[in-house]
Amino acid sequence: MNIVSFRALNAPVIGYLHDDHDRLVAHKTRPAIVICAGGCYRWLSPREKDPVALYWAAMGYQTFLIEYSCGPQAGELRPLHELAEAVRIIRSRASDWHIEPEHVAVLGFSAGGHLAASLGVLWHREDLGLDRSCRPDALVLCYPVITTGEYAHKESAANVSGGDPALREFLSLENRVTAHMPPTFLWHCIGDESVPVENSLLLAGAMQRAGVDYECHLFAGGAHGISMCNQEVETPNPEAAAWTELCKTWLNKQFHYIP
């Protein structure tokens, strides 16, 4: 496996790439997945970074981690433009990195889920400097921040909006969903006391109305920030851990990928 790195505007990106061996002919190109860890747009949680990247690498994906802007730098749509640029660069290097350019997914946890969903919802907005080159081909949203309204995670909403009320309202994503949104896998724990499950429910309802292809899983109990739901990340949850196999099956089907 090779490790590559690049910058998407101000955001460092690291990639875990499978080697291209002459004797291995089944996967000369592979799907890719870009991982956005959560952390309230204030920091990036380590349990949602390397453990997740290595899981998807083991599933045969070319895997990337983006260190998007947080804290005072999270406003003015900087994280969104960094993620968009990362997707563009990955597509532009598809031949070099043995990637299927039409099979690039974005996966996000919590605030990273808001970032992933923002790109999925807004990629077609030319007025924001976005276009087809940055469109994710699929989204995986794990206990995502979605709304900046009644059920908002207040710190995430404040950080990503930079305190701008108009931007905060614009980034209430349940109000921005259209048929342009890519297929989406969504999961949340009903017992999440940090980012209420209503965030996912609002998004699911909006996708249903817009005719977006999606799959949604809700797990009883549970908590926030549980990532892979195993001992490695110190959040074992056997019930919610089912999301990994469910998601792998769903995403492989979306990409017609047989690992």
C-alpha positions in Angstrom: 0.0 0.0 0.0 1.2 3.5 -0.9 0.6 6.7 1.1 0.1 9.9 -0.8 -0.5 13.4 0.4 -1.7 16.7 -1.2 -3.4 19.9 -0.2 -6.9 20.9 -1.2 -6.7 24.6 -0.8 -5.7 24.9 2.9 -6.6 21.4 3.9 -4.0 18.6 4.1 -5.3 15.3 2.6 -3.6 11.9 3.1 -4.5 8.9 0.9 -4.0 5.1 1.5 -3.7 3.6 -1.9 -3.5 0.0 -3.0 -0.6 -1.0 -5.2 -1.2 -2.0 -8.8 0.3 -5.4 -9.2 0.7 -7.0 -12.7 -0.5 -10.4 -11.4 -3.6 -8.9 -9.7 -6.0 -8.2 -12.6 -9.4 -8.1 -10.9 -9.0 -4.5 -9.5 -6.9 -2.4 -11.9 -9.0 0.5 -10.8 -11.0 0.9 -7.5 -13.6 3.1 -6.0 -12.5 5.9 -3.7 -13.8 7.2 -0.4 -13.0 10.6 1.3 -13.5 10.6 5.1 -14.5 13.7 7.1 -14.1 13.2 10.8 -16.4 15.1 13.2 -15.6 17.4 16.0 -18.1 20.3 16.1 -16.1 22.1 13.3 -13.7 22.9 16.2 -11.4 19.9 16.0 -11.2 16.5 14.3 -11.9 13.3 16.3 -9.1 10.7 16.1 -11.5 7.8 16.5 -13.2 8.9 13.2 -9.9 9.2 11.2 -7.4 6.4 10.8 -9.5 3.5 12.1 -12.2 4.4 9.6 -9.7 4.9 6.7 -8.0 1.6 7.4 -11.4 -0.3 7.5 -12.3 1.0 4.0 -8.8 0.4 2.7 -9.2 -3.2 3.9 -12.5 -3.3 1.9 -10.5 -2.6 -1.2 -11.2 1.2 -1.5 -8.7 3.9 -2.3 -9.1 5.9 0.9 -8.5 9.6 1.7 -8.6 11.6 5.0 -9.2 15.4 4.8 -8.1 17.7 7.6 -10.6 20.5 6.7 -10.5 23.9 8.4 -11.9 24.1 11.9 -12.4 26.7 14.6 -12.1 30.4 13.5 -11.3 29.2 10.0 -14.5 27.1 9.6 -16.6 30.0 8.4 -17.2 31.5 4.9 -17.7 28.0 3.5 -14.0 27.2 3.7 -14.5 23.5 4.7 -17.0 23.0 1.8 -14.6 24.4 -0.8 -11.7 22.4 0.6 -13.7 19.2 0.4 -14.9 20.1 -3.1 -11.3 20.7 -4.2 -10.2 17.4 -2.7 -12.8 15.5 -4.8 -11.7 17.4 -7.9 -8.1 16.5 -7.3 -8.8 12.9 -6.7 -10.8 12.7 -9.9 -8.0 14.5 -11.8 -5.5 12.0 -10.5 -7.7 8.9 -11.1 -5.4 7.4 -13.7 -2.3 7.9 -11.5 -4.0 6.5 -8.4 -6.0 3.7 -10.0 -9.4 5.1 -9.1 -12.7 4.8 -10.9 -13.5 8.6 -11.3 -17.3 8.0 -11.4 -17.1 6.1 -8.1 -16.0 8.6 -5.5 -17.9 8.6 -2.2 -17.7 11.0 0.7 -18.2 9.7 4.3 -18.7 12.1 7.3 -19.3 11.8 11.0 -21.2 14.4 13.0 -20.0 17.8 11.9 -18.0 16.0 9.2 -21.4 14.5 8.2 -22.7 18.1 7.8 -19.7 18.9 5.6 -20.2 15.7 3.4 -23.9 16.4 3.2 -23.2 20.1 2.3 -21.2 19.0 -0.7 -23.8 16.5 -1.7 -26.6 19.1 -1.5 -24.8 22.1 -2.9 -22.4 20.6 -5.5 -24.4 22.0 -8.4 -24.5 25.6 -7.2 -22.4 27.5 -9.7 -23.0 30.7 -7.7 -20.8 29.1 -5.0 -18.1 28.1 -7.4 -19.1 24.4 -7.4 -19.8 22.2 -10.4 -20.0 18.5 -11.6 -16.3 17.9 -11.0 -16.8 18.0 -7.2 -20.0 16.0 -7.0 -19.8 12.9 -4.8 -21.1 9.8 -6.4 -22.5 8.6 -3.0 -22.7 9.9 0.6 -22.3 8.1 3.8 -23.6 10.1 6.8 -22.9 8.9 10.3 -24.9 10.6 13.1 -24.7 13.8 11.0 -25.3 17.4 12.0 -27.9 18.5 9.5 -30.1 21.3 10.8 -29.2 24.7 12.2 -32.8 25.1 13.4 -34.7 23.7 16.4 -32.6 20.5 16.7 -29.3 22.0 15.9 -26.0 21.1 17.5 -25.3 24.7 18.6 -21.5 24.7 18.6 -21.3 23.1 15.1 -23.8 25.6 13.8 -22.0 28.5 15.3 -18.5 27.4 14.1 -19.5 26.6 10.5 -21.5 29.8 10.1 -18.8 32.0 11.7 -21.6 33.7 13.6 -23.3 34.9 10.4 -27.0 34.4 10.8 -27.7 34.3 7.1 -25.0 31.7 6.5 -26.3 29.7 9.5 -29.8 29.6 8.0 -28.4 28.7 4.5 -26.5 25.7 6.0 -29.7 24.2 7.5 -29.4 21.4 4.9 -32.8 19.8 5.2 -34.0 23.0 3.4 -31.5 22.6 0.5 -32.2 19.1 -0.6 -33.1 18.6 -4.3 -33.1 15.8 -6.8 -29.4 16.7 -7.5 -28.3 15.0 -4.2 -26.4 11.8 -4.8 -27.5 8.4 -3.3 -27.0 8.5 0.5 -26.5 6.0 3.3 -27.6 7.4 6.7 -27.4 6.1 10.3 -28.0 7.5 13.7 -28.5 6.3 17.3 -31.9 7.2 18.8 -30.3 7.8 22.1 -27.8 10.4 20.8 -27.9 13.3 23.3 -25.4 15.5 21.4 -26.8 15.6 17.9 -30.5 14.6 18.1 -31.8 11.9 15.9 -34.2 14.5 14.4 -31.2 15.7 12.3 -31.2 12.4 10.3 -35.0 12.3 10.3 -35.3 15.7 8.8 -32.8 14.8 6.1 -34.5 11.5 5.4 -37.8 13.3 5.0 -36.3 15.9 2.7 -34.7 13.1 0.6 -37.9 11.2 0.4 -39.8 14.3 -0.9 -37.1 15.1 -3.4 -36.9 11.5 -4.8 -33.3 10.9 -3.7 -32.1 7.3 -3.4 -31.3 6.7 0.2 -31.0 4.0 2.9 -31.5 5.0 6.6 -30.8 3.0 9.7 -31.7 4.0 13.3 -30.3 2.1 16.3 -32.0 1.9 19.7 -30.1 3.6 22.5 -26.5 4.3 21.6 -24.6 7.6 21.9 -22.8 10.1 19.8 -19.3 9.8 18.4 -19.1 6.0 18.4 -17.4 5.7 15.0 -16.7 2.1 14.2 -18.5 1.0 17.4 -15.7 -1.3 18.5 -13.0 -1.7 21.1 -10.4 -0.2 18.9 -12.1 3.2 19.1 -13.2 2.5 22.7 -16.9 2.8 22.0 -18.0 -0.9 21.7 -21.7 -1.1 20.6 -22.5 -4.5 19.0 -25.9 -3.4 17.8 -24.8 -0.1 16.1 -21.7 -1.8 14.8 -23.9 -3.4 12.2 -23.7 -0.1 10.3 -20.3 -1.0 8.8 -21.5 -4.2 7.0 -24.8 -2.6 6.0 -22.9 0.3 4.5 -20.3 -1.8 2.8 -23.1 -3.8 1.1 -24.9 -0.7 0.1 -21.9 1.2 -1.2 -20.6 -1.8 -3.1 -24.0 -2.2 -4.8 -24.0 1.5 -5.7 -20.6 1.2 -7.3 -21.1 -2.3 -8.8 -18.0 -3.3 -6.9 -17.1 -6.9 -6.0 -14.1 -6.8 -3.6 
